[in-house]
């Protein structure tokens, strides 16, 4: 996607009103969220300068959120369970991949880990990276 053509003077006025900066406090985080909501509410009436400022604010908020509210990595079993649910599959659908009904049950119940060989077969079955199962 190409760069958006903006009027630098208009953009400077937008920035002067928003005063974007690296977010370091909850108060600043809340203020930026409020500004984003106001810009989002403008919808199609947003100027190109406001669009660029909106992108900047969202990036600042994402940076703060990643540092202060990191999401834990899902376990291999959580990934497997999620993929089953999303694709409308049942445990029995995994039996050809696991080659054993008991093995499917043990893995899904957390009694056995997913081996590298099984991770590769699951990756092929779900068309995802084997790394999500290791």
Secondary structure, DSSP 8 states (H G I E B T S, - for coil): -------HHHHHHHHHHH------SHHHHHHHHHHHHHHHHHGGG--HHHHHHHHHHHHHHHHHHHHHS------HHHHHHHHHHHTT--GGGGHHHHS-HHHHHHHHTTSS---HHHHHHHHHHHTS-GGGG-
